[in-house]
């Protein structure tokens, strides 16, 4: 590898080092148990600064027609664990618009369309999470 090639890869390595979103196969609770999904209060125009602030863990099989009041319409980014699926609704109890998120990282819910004019940023009021 030539010196110029190392410089080209350096920004990519630094971006990966500061990324806040956990990988889908790495989300676990404090006891080390697999979490179905992790929902975060913050996102950013910069992907490496998403998944910040406080977070709410959805456990495997969680069926929440009424999301905890503190989290209602507050989620801006999320990570769904490998082999899992998170279904969300825009209203309680499991009403309004519905969307399914499969395993992976959604850095900015603002980029996910909800209906003709809306998006999913700060719009989740109910959820159900399952894993295979």
Number of C-alpha atoms within 10 A of each C-alpha: 5 6 7 8 9 10 10 10 10 11 11 10 10 11 12 11 10 10 16 16 22 17 15 21 16 13 21 18 14 7 6 9 10 16 23 29 32 25 22 23 20 22 25 15 10 10 15 18 16 23 28 19 10 11 16 16 18 21 19 19 13 15 16 17 17 15 19 11 9 8 20 17 18 17 25 25 27 30 28 29 28 20 14 20 21 25 17 24 21 21 20 16 14 21 13 12 14 17 16 12 17 20 19 19 20 22 25 22 20 19 14 14 13 17 10 6 6 12 15 24 21 18 22 26 25 25 24 21 24 20 18 7
